[in-house]
């Protein structure tokens, strides 16, 4: 289950095409967090490279 809407998923598909992807929702109940120095929120579009072929993209 994902919290992404069908329109959001369609938008991702339109941009990345057939590239393998998975949709993950990070919530307060997970140990993983996006963070930014200071008092500012994470910027939409922030990208974390996990490996040469895997990354996380912050979208909201």
C-alpha positions as CSV (number, residue, x, y, z in Angstrom):
1,X,0.0,0.0,0.0
2,X,1.2,3.5,-0.8
3,X,-0.1,6.9,0.1
4,X,0.6,8.2,-3.4
5,X,-2.4,9.1,-5.5
6,X,-2.9,7.6,-9.0
7,X,-2.1,11.0,-10.5
8,X,1.2,11.2,-8.6
9,X,2.1,7.7,-9.7
10,X,1.1,8.5,-13.3
11,X,3.3,11.6,-13.1
12,X,6.3,9.6,-11.9
13,X,5.8,7.0,-14.7
14,X,5.6,9.8,-17.3
15,X,8.9,11.2,-16.2
16,X,11.0,8.1,-15.5
17,X,9.3,5.8,-18.1
18,X,10.3,2.1,-17.7
19,X,12.9,2.7,-15.1
20,X,12.5,0.4,-12.1
21,X,10.9,2.1,-9.2
22,X,9.0,1.5,-5.9
23,X,7.0,3.9,-3.9
24,X,7.7,4.2,-0.2
25,X,6.0,6.3,2.4
26,X,8.2,7.4,5.3
27,X,6.2,8.2,8.4
28,X,6.9,9.1,12.0
29,X,6.6,5.3,12.8
30,X,9.8,4.5,10.8
31,X,13.4,4.9,11.9
32,X,14.4,6.5,8.6
33,X,14.2,10.3,8.2
34,X,15.0,13.0,5.7
35,X,16.7,15.8,7.5
36,X,18.2,19.2,6.8
37,X,20.6,21.3,8.9
38,X,19.0,24.1,10.8
39,X,15.3,24.9,11.3
40,X,14.3,24.4,7.6
41,X,12.2,21.6,6.2
42,X,13.7,19.2,3.6
43,X,13.6,20.6,0.1
44,X,11.2,18.8,-2.3
45,X,13.3,17.1,-4.9
46,X,16.1,16.2,-2.5
47,X,17.8,13.0,-3.7
48,X,19.8,10.5,-1.6
49,X,21.9,8.1,-3.6
50,X,22.0,4.7,-1.9
51,X,24.0,2.9,-4.6
52,X,25.0,3.5,-8.2
53,X,21.5,2.2,-9.2
54,X,19.3,3.1,-6.3
55,X,18.2,6.4,-4.8
56,X,15.5,8.0,-2.6
57,X,13.6,11.1,-3.8
58,X,11.8,13.3,-1.4
59,X,8.6,14.5,-3.0
60,X,6.5,16.4,-0.3
